[in-house]
Amino acid sequence: MRILLHSYLDDSVQDLGGTPAELEQQLLQLFPWEAERPGLGGLGDLIESICSSQHYHIDIINAEANPGPVDKLLQHPLRGERLLALKLPGVTVEHLHEALNDSDHGVAEAVLQHELVNGEVLHQALAHPRQEVRILALRHPLCDSTHLEQALQDLDLPVLEAVANHPLLDPEQVLKLLRTPAVPLHVKVVAMQKLAAGDPRRLQAQEMLEAEMQAPTVTAKSESDYGQELGQWFRGLGKNEGDAHAEHLNDRDRLRHGFAQEPREQSRGDDAGNSYVEDMCGYNPLRDEPAFAAAAFLAGADVADADAAKARSLLWEEDGDAEAAALLLFGLERTPENEAALAAALAVGGFGAGPAASAAGDPTTEAEGIFREPLHNDGLHKSEPSHDLLEAKSVEPATADGKDTAAAVRRGLLGTDLLGGHGDAVKPIALKGKHSRGTVLVEDDGKSYLLKPGSGPMAPTAGAKQVAASQSAREALFWHVARAWGLQDDIPRADLLLIDGREVAAIAMLPLSYRNLERRWRENPMATLWTLDRYRRQGILHRWAILDGVLGNADRHGQNMMMDNESIPKVYLIDHGSAFAGPAFDPAHDRLSFIPFYLRCWVGKTFNRLPPELKLRYLPRLPEAEEADLRAWLEQRLHVDELRQLGLDYGVDVEACVERLARLRSLGGPVDLRINRLWVEGGW
């Protein structure tokens, strides 16, 4: 009777004899406790109640061991009964193989918890259509090298991550994984950690990864070698070698100093301090990428006349390749000859880029602080009091949270030296030899603040101009939202001040050891990748992706992230004056927007030229436990009322942000996959 009742949905009631009413009475005699349950809805309801009762389960489990009940229960339409079958004493390995084919992946997962699981069962599980089952197979204690070899053929990212993290992954399998083009870069980085420091295969693996990242191979050349290359390039334009060489020599100082400066000497500490402040001020490709000035020189143009929006669009098309974008901006084709000429111009021009450029040392070894010694013309220097902030009369906090910062800036900005000036506590900023109007640095009691009035051009990303708010207010609001969401330690503090009634963002300066991530990447791509992978494994990268996405910031390229040079590097996010975009925010399709560098840097090939499905495949994913933490953070830490109140405090309309947060929460699936999809497929 017990065995046959499990077939009631297969029209087998007749096999029991009698009518449904008679069968119901027989079942109540076998299971009398069911008669006490009110509200029975007929035979089907009675059978489901019996099958789910504790009495029935105990009775079945204590039944005599024989294959009959297992075979029947594995065919039962109720999932709970099929799971129960796997607990019976009569289960065999053949039953496990059969249960792995169950349409419910929960039953297949239960198979892998059975004590009879062997290597053949694991091989079958590794071919299961559900990735959850394949991952459980890889986590089984009996999983060995042969199973890892099978799993190396898998194409699902979470499965490959499980392989890369497996303790039995041997060095040859690591190299095989690294050679597989379909394996995302961040998975390869994880696998590479399995190679011991002294293993020669580790060096081989590093070379493979650097080649995939298209890290440049630097060939040492002298300045005269590059000069000869330039001469050859000029001859190709129809000029004789003598004229070309003379023109090169005459223009070299102009090239070296960005066409605007007289030749001058500069100390290593100077260069370090200037680069640091330029990094903290945010990214301007025509100013910060030396390739644009060098390409302008080759084209006989002035970089100051170039179209900044077009430069940004070309950087998007070339996926951050400044040299390629610079050539195209000034009408130079991307031929080997033009690329070699650009490299030569960068080398002899001394822009701080290119193979022959001298590397600046660690600034902390020679400069105790950017205020300790006066800097020269192109850095932070005293000048005529033409900057508005140098003439300030009052400094007040725009919100209560900014009162301490306002007091510090007030002491530094309004205090005077014995000669009636500001002393070394205040420095106006000149970037690449040109003043950044109104932007100054203030020091007070060992702390430094960058004061940004927010008067510069806003990033031309979609939706940025839909919200009527100053860059200064956006800059400060971004940090205060990050603090509310528990991410305040990943962004330099920013407060909104009223200096003579004008909104100014006061941003805490980072230590001098920090450089933007683009510079770090060029210096050591592997070290940068290791650092970002640490943040990925902690779930922080995807918190950043939610912060940037919800708050409408499409300007998170490598120049707007800072990293130090410690043994365990720390990364900061900077420059948020174009955040809080309106409803038009669409980084997946806007050619002036950037998908965050920390998401796309894992792609060894040109990211922006890939179709969305391949972009999605290569974006980093989270381990299961961290995804659960991310989900809890999204649902429990991000409060809409708090976001709206902060928007009111800083005078920024955040309704588009609220809508983006709601859309993110409404989507199904793992949170890390949701956020990846929104960035590369759209739908914000």
Buried (B, 14 or more C-beta within 10 A) or exposed (E): EBEBBBBBEEEEBEEBEEEBEEBBEBBBEEBEEBEEEEEEEEBEBBBBBBBEBEEBBEEBEEBEEEEEBBBBBBBBEBBBBBBBBBBBEBBEEEBBBBBBEBEEBBBBBBBBEBEEBEEEBBEBBBEBEBBBBBBBBBEBEEBEEEBBBBBBEBEBBBBBBBBBBBEEBBBEBBBBBBEBEEBBBBBBBBBBBBBEEEEEBBEBBBEBBBEBBEBEEEEEBEEEBBBBBBBBBBBEEEBEEEEBBEBBEEBBBBBBBBBBBEEEEBBBBBBBBBBBBBBBBBBBBBBBBBBBBBBBBBBEBEBEEBEBEEBBBBBBBBBBBBBBBBBBBBEBEBEEEBBBBBBBBBBBBBBBBBBBBEEBEEBBEBBEBBBEBEBBBBBBBBEEEEBBBBEBEEBBBBBEBBEEBBBBBBBBBBEEEEEEEBBBBBBBBBBBBBBBBBBBBBBBEEEBBBBBBBBBEBBBBBBBBBBEBBBBBBBBBBBBBBBBBEBBEBBBBBBBBBBEEBBBBBBBBBBBBBBBBBBBBBEBBBBBBBBBBBBBBBBBBBBBBBBBBBBBBBBBBBBBBBBBBEEEBBBBBBBBBBBBBBBBBBBBEBBBBBBBBBBBBBBBBBBBEBEBEBBBBBBBBBBEEBBBBBBEBBEEEBEEEBBBEBBEBBBBBBEBBBEBBEBBBEBEEBBBBBBBBBBBEEEB
